[in-house]
């Protein structure tokens, strides 16, 4: 009888550990989608959380066109963008993830909808939890292919 109770207690402890343990790691696609949502909502801390001092951001087209390196420089670009645009709606289409043990790349067609529609071809590269490379390509033909 004692063995049965100990076995049951051990089983409950094991089950509790499984339930309360860390959640499954986010996929790069989930991180990218959360990134797009944070941009649309103007949540700068969330937008910039995954950058490192070595991260690069290629903004291709539009008034913020340029290459930005490092968390502070990238955060400043996002501050300018979100300040000028205000809250946006976001549409994510054709999202795809390619991954191997060294990292993951997510590509997507993203439309930010607000004062005007901003069509973007997006390419994000993650190594672990870090967003190491980001390309924001203004694409006026987005959705017309």
mmCIF file of the C-alpha atoms, coordinates in Angstrom:
data_MODEL
# 
_entry.id   MODEL 
# 
loop_
_atom_site.group_PDB 
_atom_site.id 
_atom_site.type_symbol 
_atom_site.label_atom_id 
_atom_site.label_alt_id 
_atom_site.label_comp_id 
_atom_site.label_asym_id 
_atom_site.label_entity_id 
_atom_site.label_seq_id 
_atom_site.pdbx_PDB_ins_code 
_atom_site.Cartn_x 
_atom_site.Cartn_y 
_atom_site.Cartn_z 
_atom_site.occupancy 
_atom_site.B_iso_or_equiv 
_atom_site.pdbx_formal_charge 
_atom_site.auth_seq_id 
_atom_site.auth_comp_id 
_atom_site.auth_asym_id 
_atom_site.auth_atom_id 
_atom_site.pdbx_PDB_model_num 
ATOM 1   C CA . UNK A 1 1   ? 0.000  0.000  0.000   1.00 0.00 ? 1   UNK A CA 1 
ATOM 2   C CA . UNK A 1 2   ? 2.807  2.427  0.874   1.00 0.00 ? 2   UNK A CA 1 
ATOM 3   C CA . UNK A 1 3   ? 4.575  1.633  -2.408  1.00 0.00 ? 3   UNK A CA 1 
ATOM 4   C CA . UNK A 1 4   ? 1.381  2.422  -4.327  1.00 0.00 ? 4   UNK A CA 1 
ATOM 5   C CA . UNK A 1 5   ? 0.980  5.801  -2.571  1.00 0.00 ? 5   UNK A CA 1 
ATOM 6   C CA . UNK A 1 6   ? 4.614  6.733  -3.178  1.00 0.00 ? 6   UNK A CA 1 
ATOM 7   C CA . UNK A 1 7   ? 4.253  5.767  -6.780  1.00 0.00 ? 7   UNK A CA 1 
ATOM 8   C CA . UNK A 1 8   ? 1.158  7.967  -7.101  1.00 0.00 ? 8   UNK A CA 1 
ATOM 9   C CA . UNK A 1 9   ? 2.895  10.891 -5.387  1.00 0.00 ? 9   UNK A CA 1 
ATOM 10  C CA . UNK A 1 10  ? 5.948  10.517 -7.623  1.00 0.00 ? 10  UNK A CA 1 
ATOM 11  C CA . UNK A 1 11  ? 3.676  10.457 -10.651 1.00 0.00 ? 11  UNK A CA 1 
ATOM 12  C CA . UNK A 1 12  ? 1.942  13.659 -9.549  1.00 0.00 ? 12  UNK A CA 1 
ATOM 13  C CA . UNK A 1 13  ? 5.265  15.392 -8.915  1.00 0.00 ? 13  UNK A CA 1 
ATOM 14  C CA . UNK A 1 14  ? 6.467  14.347 -12.369 1.00 0.00 ? 14  UNK A CA 1 
ATOM 15  C CA . UNK A 1 15  ? 3.224  15.530 -13.966 1.00 0.00 ? 15  UNK A CA 1 
ATOM 16  C CA . UNK A 1 16  ? 3.386  18.858 -12.119 1.00 0.00 ? 16  UNK A CA 1 
ATOM 17  C CA . UNK A 1 17  ? 6.938  19.371 -13.371 1.00 0.00 ? 17  UNK A CA 1 
ATOM 18  C CA . UNK A 1 18  ? 5.801  18.799 -16.936 1.00 0.00 ? 18  UNK A CA 1 
ATOM 19  C CA . UNK A 1 19  ? 2.883  21.184 -16.620 1.00 0.00 ? 19  UNK A CA 1 
ATOM 20  C CA . UNK A 1 20  ? 4.794  23.966 -14.885 1.00 0.00 ? 20  UNK A CA 1 
ATOM 21  C CA . UNK A 1 21  ? 8.047  23.545 -16.795 1.00 0.00 ? 21  UNK A CA 1 
ATOM 22  C CA . UNK A 1 22  ? 9.184  25.902 -19.548 1.00 0.00 ? 22  UNK A CA 1 
ATOM 23  C CA . UNK A 1 23  ? 6.898  26.222 -22.550 1.00 0.00 ? 23  UNK A CA 1 
ATOM 24  C CA . UNK A 1 24  ? 8.041  24.959 -25.895 1.00 0.00 ? 24  UNK A CA 1 
ATOM 25  C CA . UNK A 1 25  ? 10.461 27.387 -27.561 1.00 0.00 ? 25  UNK A CA 1 
ATOM 26  C CA . UNK A 1 26  ? 8.911  29.882 -29.942 1.00 0.00 ? 26  UNK A CA 1 
ATOM 27  C CA . UNK A 1 27  ? 9.509  29.275 -33.607 1.00 0.00 ? 27  UNK A CA 1 
ATOM 28  C CA . UNK A 1 28  ? 11.161 31.945 -35.728 1.00 0.00 ? 28  UNK A CA 1 
ATOM 29  C CA . UNK A 1 29  ? 7.810  32.424 -37.465 1.00 0.00 ? 29  UNK A CA 1 
ATOM 30  C CA . UNK A 1 30  ? 6.136  33.134 -34.110 1.00 0.00 ? 30  UNK A CA 1 
ATOM 31  C CA . UNK A 1 31  ? 8.913  35.579 -33.172 1.00 0.00 ? 31  UNK A CA 1 
ATOM 32  C CA . UNK A 1 32  ? 8.596  37.324 -36.554 1.00 0.00 ? 32  UNK A CA 1 
ATOM 33  C CA . UNK A 1 33  ? 4.820  37.614 -36.279 1.00 0.00 ? 33  UNK A CA 1 
ATOM 34  C CA . UNK A 1 34  ? 5.157  39.053 -32.771 1.00 0.00 ? 34  UNK A CA 1 
ATOM 35  C CA . UNK A 1 35  ? 7.752  41.506 -34.159 1.00 0.00 ? 35  UNK A CA 1 
ATOM 36  C CA . UNK A 1 36  ? 5.349  42.681 -36.895 1.00 0.00 ? 36  UNK A CA 1 
ATOM 37  C CA . UNK A 1 37  ? 2.554  43.106 -34.327 1.00 0.00 ? 37  UNK A CA 1 
ATOM 38  C CA . UNK A 1 38  ? 4.828  45.090 -31.998 1.00 0.00 ? 38  UNK A CA 1 
ATOM 39  C CA . UNK A 1 39  ? 5.796  47.397 -34.879 1.00 0.00 ? 39  UNK A CA 1 
ATOM 40  C CA . UNK A 1 40  ? 2.125  47.986 -35.735 1.00 0.00 ? 40  UNK A CA 1 
ATOM 41  C CA . UNK A 1 41  ? 1.284  48.710 -32.090 1.00 0.00 ? 41  UNK A CA 1 
ATOM 42  C CA . UNK A 1 42  ? 4.292  50.984 -31.616 1.00 0.00 ? 42  UNK A CA 1 
ATOM 43  C CA . UNK A 1 43  ? 5.652  48.913 -28.695 1.00 0.00 ? 43  UNK A CA 1 
ATOM 44  C CA . UNK A 1 44  ? 9.327  49.901 -29.035 1.00 0.00 ? 44  UNK A CA 1 
ATOM 45  C CA . UNK A 1 45  ? 10.642 47.752 -26.190 1.00 0.00 ? 45  UNK A CA 1 
ATOM 46  C CA . UNK A 1 46  ? 9.105  44.663 -27.783 1.00 0.00 ? 46  UNK A CA 1 
ATOM 47  C CA . UNK A 1 47  ? 10.280 45.673 -31.288 1.00 0.00 ? 47  UNK A CA 1 
ATOM 48  C CA . UNK A 1 48  ? 13.881 46.076 -30.176 1.00 0.00 ? 48  UNK A CA 1 
ATOM 49  C CA . UNK A 1 49  ? 14.137 43.302 -27.581 1.00 0.00 ? 49  UNK A CA 1 
ATOM 50  C CA . UNK A 1 50  ? 15.784 40.716 -29.875 1.00 0.00 ? 50  UNK A CA 1 
ATOM 51  C CA . UNK A 1 51  ? 18.440 42.990 -31.403 1.00 0.00 ? 51  UNK A CA 1 
ATOM 52  C CA . UNK A 1 52  ? 22.084 42.849 -30.355 1.00 0.00 ? 52  UNK A CA 1 
ATOM 53  C CA . UNK A 1 53  ? 24.909 45.337 -30.775 1.00 0.00 ? 53  UNK A CA 1 
ATOM 54  C CA . UNK A 1 54  ? 25.914 43.398 -33.910 1.00 0.00 ? 54  UNK A CA 1 
ATOM 55  C CA . UNK A 1 55  ? 22.417 43.309 -35.469 1.00 0.00 ? 55  UNK A CA 1 
ATOM 56  C CA . UNK A 1 56  ? 21.969 44.975 -38.847 1.00 0.00 ? 56  UNK A CA 1 
ATOM 57  C CA . UNK A 1 57  ? 18.835 46.515 -40.272 1.00 0.00 ? 57  UNK A CA 1 
ATOM 58  C CA . UNK A 1 58  ? 18.580 47.282 -43.976 1.00 0.00 ? 58  UNK A CA 1 
ATOM 59  C CA . UNK A 1 59  ? 15.715 49.695 -44.645 1.00 0.00 ? 59  UNK A CA 1 
ATOM 60  C CA . UNK A 1 60  ? 15.326 49.799 -48.426 1.00 0.00 ? 60  UNK A CA 1 
ATOM 61  C CA . UNK A 1 61  ? 13.165 52.624 -49.822 1.00 0.00 ? 61  UNK A CA 1 
ATOM 62  C CA . UNK A 1 62  ? 11.208 55.433 -48.248 1.00 0.00 ? 62  UNK A CA 1 
ATOM 63  C CA . UNK A 1 63  ? 12.374 58.281 -46.020 1.00 0.00 ? 63  UNK A CA 1 
ATOM 64  C CA . UNK A 1 64  ? 14.252 56.024 -43.571 1.00 0.00 ? 64  UNK A CA 1 
ATOM 65  C CA . UNK A 1 65  ? 16.266 54.262 -46.300 1.00 0.00 ? 65  UNK A CA 1 
ATOM 66  C CA . UNK A 1 66  ? 19.649 53.216 -44.968 1.00 0.00 ? 66  UNK A CA 1 
ATOM 67  C CA . UNK A 1 67  ? 21.714 50.660 -43.105 1.00 0.00 ? 67  UNK A CA 1 
ATOM 68  C CA . UNK A 1 68  ? 21.585 50.654 -39.314 1.00 0.00 ? 68  UNK A CA 1 
ATOM 69  C CA . UNK A 1 69  ? 23.799 48.621 -36.992 1.00 0.00 ? 69  UNK A CA 1 
ATOM 70  C CA . UNK A 1 70  ? 23.401 47.983 -33.293 1.00 0.00 ? 70  UNK A CA 1 
ATOM 71  C CA . UNK A 1 71  ? 20.460 48.037 -30.938 1.00 0.00 ? 71  UNK A CA 1 
ATOM 72  C CA . UNK A 1 72  ? 20.543 51.805 -30.250 1.00 0.00 ? 72  UNK A CA 1 
ATOM 73  C CA . UNK A 1 73  ? 20.703 52.844 -33.917 1.00 0.00 ? 73  UNK A CA 1 
ATOM 74  C CA . UNK A 1 74  ? 17.916 50.430 -34.875 1.00 0.00 ? 74  UNK A CA 1 
ATOM 75  C CA . UNK A 1 75  ? 15.762 51.561 -31.935 1.00 0.00 ? 75  UNK A CA 1 
ATOM 76  C CA . UNK A 1 76  ? 16.107 55.177 -33.089 1.00 0.00 ? 76  UNK A CA 1 
ATOM 77  C CA . UNK A 1 77  ? 14.810 54.262 -36.566 1.00 0.00 ? 77  UNK A CA 1 
ATOM 78  C CA . UNK A 1 78  ? 11.815 52.490 -35.046 1.00 0.00 ? 78  UNK A CA 1 
ATOM 79  C CA . UNK A 1 79  ? 11.183 55.481 -32.750 1.00 0.00 ? 79  UNK A CA 1 
ATOM 80  C CA . UNK A 1 80  ? 11.029 57.770 -35.800 1.00 0.00 ? 80  UNK A CA 1 
ATOM 81  C CA . UNK A 1 81  ? 8.795  55.371 -37.725 1.00 0.00 ? 81  UNK A CA 1 
ATOM 82  C CA . UNK A 1 82  ? 6.295  54.703 -34.940 1.00 0.00 ? 82  UNK A CA 1 
ATOM 83  C CA . UNK A 1 83  ? 6.184  58.402 -34.017 1.00 0.00 ? 83  UNK A CA 1 
ATOM 84  C CA . UNK A 1 84  ? 5.346  59.380 -37.585 1.00 0.00 ? 84  UNK A CA 1 
ATOM 85  C CA . UNK A 1 85  ? 2.873  56.553 -38.266 1.00 0.00 ? 85  UNK A CA 1 
ATOM 86  C CA . UNK A 1 86  ? 0.959  56.064 -35.036 1.00 0.00 ? 86  UNK A CA 1 
ATOM 87  C CA . UNK A 1 87  ? -0.948 52.801 -34.489 1.00 0.00 ? 87  UNK A CA 1 
ATOM 88  C CA . UNK A 1 88  ? -1.230 50.540 -37.514 1.00 0.00 ? 88  UNK A CA 1 
ATOM 89  C CA . UNK A 1 89  ? -3.061 47.430 -38.537 1.00 0.00 ? 89  UNK A CA 1 
ATOM 90  C CA . UNK A 1 90  ? -0.901 44.665 -39.975 1.00 0.00 ? 90  UNK A CA 1 
ATOM 91  C CA . UNK A 1 91  ? -1.513 41.995 -42.606 1.00 0.00 ? 91  UNK A CA 1 
ATOM 92  C CA . UNK A 1 92  ? 1.007  39.171 -42.937 1.00 0.00 ? 92  UNK A CA 1 
ATOM 93  C CA . UNK A 1 93  ? 0.976  37.081 -46.113 1.00 0.00 ? 93  UNK A CA 1 
ATOM 94  C CA . UNK A 1 94  ? 3.195  34.414 -47.641 1.00 0.00 ? 94  UNK A CA 1 
ATOM 95  C CA . UNK A 1 95  ? 5.193  33.872 -44.471 1.00 0.00 ? 95  UNK A CA 1 
ATOM 96  C CA . UNK A 1 96  ? 7.824  31.134 -44.708 1.00 0.00 ? 96  UNK A CA 1 
ATOM 97  C CA . UNK A 1 97  ? 10.505 29.853 -42.369 1.00 0.00 ? 97  UNK A CA 1 
ATOM 98  C CA . UNK A 1 98  ? 13.717 28.086 -43.271 1.00 0.00 ? 98  UNK A CA 1 
ATOM 99  C CA . UNK A 1 99  ? 15.809 26.773 -40.413 1.00 0.00 ? 99  UNK A CA 1 
ATOM 100 C CA . UNK A 1 100 ? 18.759 24.594 -39.508 1.00 0.00 ? 100 UNK A CA 1 
ATOM 101 C CA . UNK A 1 101 ? 20.622 24.139 -36.197 1.00 0.00 ? 101 UNK A CA 1 
ATOM 102 C CA . UNK A 1 102 ? 22.570 27.392 -36.727 1.00 0.00 ? 102 UNK A CA 1 
ATOM 103 C CA . UNK A 1 103 ? 19.563 29.690 -37.195 1.00 0.00 ? 103 UNK A CA 1 
ATOM 104 C CA . UNK A 1 104 ? 16.386 30.524 -39.033 1.00 0.00 ? 104 UNK A CA 1 
ATOM 105 C CA . UNK A 1 105 ? 15.283 32.913 -41.744 1.00 0.00 ? 105 UNK A CA 1 
ATOM 106 C CA . UNK A 1 106 ? 11.714 34.144 -42.075 1.00 0.00 ? 106 UNK A CA 1 
ATOM 107 C CA . UNK A 1 107 ? 10.414 35.821 -45.214 1.00 0.00 ? 107 UNK A CA 1 
ATOM 108 C CA . UNK A 1 108 ? 7.015  37.484 -45.460 1.00 0.00 ? 108 UNK A CA 1 
ATOM 109 C CA . UNK A 1 109 ? 4.967  40.018 -47.345 1.00 0.00 ? 109 UNK A CA 1 
ATOM 110 C CA . UNK A 1 110 ? 3.661  42.472 -44.768 1.00 0.00 ? 110 UNK A CA 1 
ATOM 111 C CA . UNK A 1 111 ? 1.285  45.397 -45.166 1.00 0.00 ? 111 UNK A CA 1 
ATOM 112 C CA . UNK A 1 112 ? 1.137  48.007 -42.442 1.00 0.00 ? 112 UNK A CA 1 
ATOM 113 C CA . UNK A 1 113 ? -2.166 49.890 -42.730 1.00 0.00 ? 113 UNK A CA 1 
ATOM 114 C CA . UNK A 1 114 ? -2.669 53.308 -41.199 1.00 0.00 ? 114 UNK A CA 1 
ATOM 115 C CA . UNK A 1 115 ? -2.441 56.824 -42.599 1.00 0.00 ? 115 UNK A CA 1 
ATOM 116 C CA . UNK A 1 116 ? -1.370 55.029 -45.748 1.00 0.00 ? 116 UNK A CA 1 
ATOM 117 C CA . UNK A 1 117 ? -0.550 51.460 -46.692 1.00 0.00 ? 117 UNK A CA 1 
ATOM 118 C CA . UNK A 1 118 ? 3.103  50.536 -46.322 1.00 0.00 ? 118 UNK A CA 1 
ATOM 119 C CA . UNK A 1 119 ? 3.833  47.352 -48.311 1.00 0.00 ? 119 UNK A CA 1 
ATOM 120 C CA . UNK A 1 120 ? 6.988  45.597 -47.109 1.00 0.00 ? 120 UNK A CA 1 
ATOM 121 C CA . UNK A 1 121 ? 8.899  42.524 -48.245 1.00 0.00 ? 121 UNK A CA 1 
ATOM 122 C CA . UNK A 1 122 ? 10.452 41.286 -45.031 1.00 0.00 ? 122 UNK A CA 1 
ATOM 123 C CA . UNK A 1 123 ? 13.475 39.056 -44.400 1.00 0.00 ? 123 UNK A CA 1 
ATOM 124 C CA . UNK A 1 124 ? 14.468 38.321 -40.790 1.00 0.00 ? 124 UNK A CA 1 
ATOM 125 C CA . UNK A 1 125 ? 17.389 36.155 -39.684 1.00 0.00 ? 125 UNK A CA 1 
ATOM 126 C CA . UNK A 1 126 ? 17.504 34.741 -36.176 1.00 0.00 ? 126 UNK A CA 1 
ATOM 127 C CA . UNK A 1 127 ? 20.389 33.002 -34.424 1.00 0.00 ? 127 UNK A CA 1 
ATOM 128 C CA . UNK A 1 128 ? 18.960 31.580 -31.254 1.00 0.00 ? 128 UNK A CA 1 
ATOM 129 C CA . UNK A 1 129 ? 16.731 34.255 -29.779 1.00 0.00 ? 129 UNK A CA 1 
ATOM 130 C CA . UNK A 1 130 ? 18.677 37.125 -31.374 1.00 0.00 ? 130 UNK A CA 1 
ATOM 131 C CA . UNK A 1 131 ? 17.430 38.976 -34.434 1.00 0.00 ? 131 UNK A CA 1 
ATOM 132 C CA . UNK A 1 132 ? 20.747 39.423 -36.230 1.00 0.00 ? 132 UNK A CA 1 
ATOM 133 C CA . UNK A 1 133 ? 19.627 40.669 -39.634 1.00 0.00 ? 133 UNK A CA 1 
ATOM 134 C CA . UNK A 1 134 ? 16.502 42.431 -40.822 1.00 0.00 ? 134 UNK A CA 1 
ATOM 135 C CA . UNK A 1 135 ? 15.590 43.665 -44.275 1.00 0.00 ? 135 UNK A CA 1 
ATOM 136 C CA . UNK A 1 136 ? 12.606 45.993 -44.712 1.00 0.00 ? 136 UNK A CA 1 
ATOM 137 C CA . UNK A 1 137 ? 12.087 46.417 -48.465 1.00 0.00 ? 137 UNK A CA 1 
ATOM 138 C CA . UNK A 1 138 ? 9.341  48.846 -49.464 1.00 0.00 ? 138 UNK A CA 1 
ATOM 139 C CA . UNK A 1 139 ? 7.536  46.971 -52.252 1.00 0.00 ? 139 UNK A CA 1 
ATOM 140 C CA . UNK A 1 140 ? 4.840  48.969 -54.085 1.00 0.00 ? 140 UNK A CA 1 
ATOM 141 C CA . UNK A 1 141 ? 3.909  45.863 -56.125 1.00 0.00 ? 141 UNK A CA 1 
ATOM 142 C CA . UNK A 1 142 ? 3.177  43.768 -53.032 1.00 0.00 ? 142 UNK A CA 1 
ATOM 143 C CA . UNK A 1 143 ? 0.047  41.713 -53.572 1.00 0.00 ? 143 UNK A CA 1 
ATOM 144 C CA . UNK A 1 144 ? -0.003 42.398 -57.310 1.00 0.00 ? 144 UNK A CA 1 
ATOM 145 C CA . UNK A 1 145 ? 2.081  39.365 -58.282 1.00 0.00 ? 145 UNK A CA 1 
# 
